[in-house]
Amino acid sequence: MTCQEAEHLVTPYINDKLTGDEMEEFLTHIESCRNCQEELEIYFMVDVGLKQLDKGDGTFDIAGALERRIQESYARVQRMWAFRTLRYAVNTLCVMAVIVTVLLQFRIWLY
């Protein structure tokens, strides 16, 4: 992912509009690119700060809120991969069960 692509994903990330794959790529890029990380911090501070001012509440720990959001995003990506792995395993077991059933049926028909 390029810096330009990451910059386009900053606002959707803040608004929680990224898909799992987009989020994974975005987080990987943000982790390795200090410029994009600073860009995310600036956008996050402005967006969240303004929302908290409008509501009149909040702890104003915006840096901590961003860190928690990033940790939650990593957890979401891990859950996504765990679900994909589980789905792959279940699909594989189902296909194998069908193959075994067909082979057993052929055995019954032929003997």
C-alpha positions as CSV (number, residue, x, y, z in Angstrom):
1,M,0.0,0.0,0.0
2,T,1.3,3.4,-0.9
3,C,1.1,6.5,1.3
4,Q,-1.4,8.1,-1.0
5,E,-3.7,5.0,-0.7
6,A,-3.3,5.0,3.1
7,E,-4.2,8.7,3.3
8,H,-7.4,8.0,1.4
9,L,-8.3,5.4,4.0
10,V,-7.7,7.5,7.1
11,T,-11.2,9.0,7.2
12,P,-13.0,5.7,6.5
13,Y,-10.8,4.1,9.2
14,I,-11.8,6.8,11.7
15,N,-15.4,6.4,10.8
16,D,-15.1,2.6,11.0
17,K,-16.0,2.0,7.4
18,L,-13.1,-0.2,6.3
19,T,-13.5,-3.9,5.4
20,G,-11.4,-6.4,7.2
21,D,-8.9,-6.7,4.3
22,E,-8.6,-2.9,3.9
23,M,-8.1,-2.5,7.6
24,E,-5.4,-5.1,7.7
25,E,-3.5,-3.4,4.8
26,F,-4.0,0.0,6.4
27,L,-2.7,-1.1,9.8
28,T,0.3,-2.8,8.3
29,H,1.1,0.4,6.4
30,I,0.5,2.7,9.4
31,E,2.8,0.4,11.5
32,S,5.7,0.9,9.2
33,C,5.2,4.5,7.9
34,R,5.7,7.3,10.5
35,N,4.4,10.0,8.1
36,C,1.1,8.2,7.6
37,Q,0.9,7.4,11.4
38,E,1.2,11.2,12.1
39,E,-1.4,11.9,9.5
40,L,-3.8,9.5,11.2
41,E,-3.1,11.0,14.6
42,I,-3.9,14.5,13.2
43,Y,-7.1,13.5,11.5
44,F,-8.2,11.4,14.6
45,M,-7.5,14.3,17.0
46,V,-9.5,16.7,14.9
47,D,-12.4,14.4,14.2
48,V,-12.8,12.9,17.7
49,G,-11.9,16.2,19.4
50,L,-14.7,18.0,17.5
51,K,-17.2,15.3,18.2
52,Q,-16.4,15.4,21.9
53,L,-16.7,19.1,22.0
54,D,-20.1,18.9,20.3
55,K,-21.3,16.4,22.8
56,G,-19.8,18.3,25.7
57,D,-18.4,15.1,27.2
58,G,-15.4,12.9,26.9
59,T,-12.1,12.5,28.7
60,F,-10.2,14.3,26.0
61,D,-7.6,11.5,26.1
62,I,-7.5,11.5,22.3
63,A,-4.1,9.9,22.0
64,G,-5.2,7.1,24.3
65,A,-8.5,6.7,22.3
66,L,-6.5,6.3,19.1
67,E,-4.3,3.7,20.7
68,R,-7.3,1.8,21.9
69,R,-8.9,2.0,18.5
70,I,-5.8,0.6,16.8
71,Q,-5.7,-2.2,19.4
72,E,-9.3,-3.0,18.7
73,S,-8.6,-3.0,15.0
74,Y,-5.8,-5.5,15.4
75,A,-8.1,-7.7,17.5
76,R,-10.8,-7.4,14.7
77,V,-8.3,-8.5,12.1
78,Q,-7.2,-11.4,14.2
79,R,-10.8,-12.5,14.6
80,M,-11.3,-12.2,10.9
81,W,-8.4,-14.5,10.2
82,A,-9.5,-17.0,12.8
83,F,-13.0,-17.1,11.3
84,R,-11.5,-17.5,7.8
85,T,-9.3,-20.4,9.0
86,L,-12.3,-22.0,10.8
87,R,-14.5,-21.6,7.7
88,Y,-11.8,-23.2,5.5
89,A,-11.4,-26.1,8.0
90,V,-15.2,-26.7,8.1
91,N,-15.4,-26.6,4.3
92,T,-12.6,-29.0,3.9
93,L,-14.1,-31.4,6.4
94,C,-17.5,-31.2,4.6
95,V,-15.9,-32.0,1.3
96,M,-14.0,-34.9,2.8
97,A,-17.2,-36.2,4.4
98,V,-19.0,-36.2,1.0
99,I,-16.1,-38.0,-0.6
100,V,-16.0,-40.7,2.1
101,T,-19.8,-41.1,1.8
102,V,-19.6,-41.5,-2.0
103,L,-16.8,-44.0,-1.7
104,L,-18.7,-46.0,0.9
105,Q,-21.8,-46.0,-1.4
106,F,-19.7,-47.2,-4.3
107,R,-18.4,-50.0,-2.1
108,I,-21.9,-51.1,-1.2
109,W,-23.1,-51.0,-4.9
110,L,-20.1,-52.9,-6.2
111,Y,-20.0,-55.7,-3.6
